[in-house]
Amino acid sequence: HVRSRRQRQMCIRDRASAVPEDRGAAVQATARVVLGDRANLTLGGEQIVARIERVRGDELMSWLSQVRSNARLTPDESSLEADAAGLWKGSVTFRLPPEAR
């Protein structure tokens, strides 16, 4: 089944519009819902830095997955460590693409 050029263009345009206007707000909202007060986010120019404390591994994975889905971002850099109880702390940095700055 062959798509027309117009159908392909509409599909591409629909996918592009699914990317949130304000990725910083999407990252903040996701952190608030998944991590609550155990995350502190700083938005600055071209990056978002999330500092986390006492986060379970499953929560960390869920949050990162939701950031990837909701804000269309993946970590650019991270410095994380787990304590003896398996709780994670550290920072995760996301670099915003030029069109989102």
C-alpha positions as CSV (number, residue, x, y, z in Angstrom):
1,H,0.0,0.0,0.0
2,V,1.5,3.2,-1.2
3,R,0.9,6.5,0.6
4,S,0.5,9.7,-1.3
5,R,3.0,12.5,-0.8
6,R,0.3,14.5,1.0
7,Q,-0.5,11.7,3.4
8,R,3.2,11.4,4.3
9,Q,3.6,15.1,4.8
10,M,0.5,15.1,7.1
11,C,1.9,12.2,9.1
12,I,5.3,14.0,9.6
13,R,3.5,17.2,10.6
14,D,1.3,15.3,13.1
15,R,4.4,13.7,14.7
16,A,6.2,17.1,14.9
17,S,3.2,18.7,16.6
18,A,3.3,15.9,19.2
19,V,6.5,17.3,20.6
20,P,5.7,19.6,23.5
21,E,6.1,23.3,23.1
22,D,7.7,23.7,26.6
23,R,9.9,20.7,27.3
24,G,11.1,22.2,30.5
25,A,7.5,22.3,31.8
26,A,7.0,18.7,30.7
27,V,10.1,17.5,32.6
28,Q,9.1,19.4,35.7
29,A,5.5,18.1,35.6
30,T,6.8,14.5,35.2
31,A,9.3,14.9,38.1
32,R,6.6,16.3,40.3
33,V,4.2,13.4,39.6
34,V,6.8,10.6,39.7
35,L,9.4,11.8,42.2
36,G,7.6,14.5,44.2
37,D,9.8,16.5,46.6
38,R,12.8,14.1,46.0
39,A,13.7,16.0,42.8
40,N,14.8,19.6,42.4
41,L,15.0,20.9,38.8
42,T,16.9,23.9,37.5
43,L,16.2,25.2,34.0
44,G,19.0,27.3,32.5
45,G,19.3,28.3,28.9
46,E,20.1,25.1,27.0
47,Q,19.8,22.6,29.7
48,I,17.7,21.2,32.6
49,V,19.5,19.8,35.6
50,A,17.6,17.5,37.9
51,R,19.0,16.7,41.3
52,I,17.5,13.7,43.0
53,E,17.7,12.1,46.5
54,R,16.3,8.9,48.0
55,V,14.8,7.6,44.7
56,R,14.1,3.9,44.2
57,G,15.4,2.4,41.0
58,D,12.0,1.6,39.6
59,E,10.9,5.3,40.2
60,L,14.1,6.5,38.5
61,M,13.5,4.3,35.4
62,S,9.8,5.3,35.3
63,W,10.7,9.0,35.4
64,L,13.4,8.7,32.7
65,S,11.0,6.8,30.5
66,Q,8.3,9.4,31.0
67,V,10.6,12.3,30.3
68,R,11.6,10.5,27.0
69,S,8.0,10.0,26.1
70,N,6.5,13.3,27.3
71,A,9.3,15.8,26.7
72,R,11.1,13.9,24.0
73,L,14.4,14.2,25.8
74,T,17.1,11.8,26.9
75,P,19.8,12.4,29.5
76,D,22.9,14.1,28.1
77,E,24.9,13.5,31.3
78,S,24.4,11.9,34.7
79,S,26.1,11.4,38.0
80,L,24.2,8.9,40.1
81,E,25.0,6.6,42.9
82,A,22.9,4.1,45.0
83,D,23.3,3.7,48.7
84,A,23.2,0.5,50.6
85,A,19.4,0.5,50.7
86,G,19.2,0.8,46.9
87,L,18.1,4.4,46.9
88,W,19.6,6.7,44.2
89,K,20.9,10.2,44.5
90,G,22.8,12.6,42.2
91,S,22.0,14.6,39.1
92,V,20.8,14.1,35.6
93,T,21.3,16.8,32.9
94,F,19.1,17.1,29.8
95,R,20.3,19.3,26.9
96,L,17.5,21.1,25.1
97,P,17.5,21.0,21.3
98,P,17.9,24.5,19.6
99,E,14.2,24.8,18.7
100,A,13.2,24.3,22.4
101,R,15.5,27.0,23.9
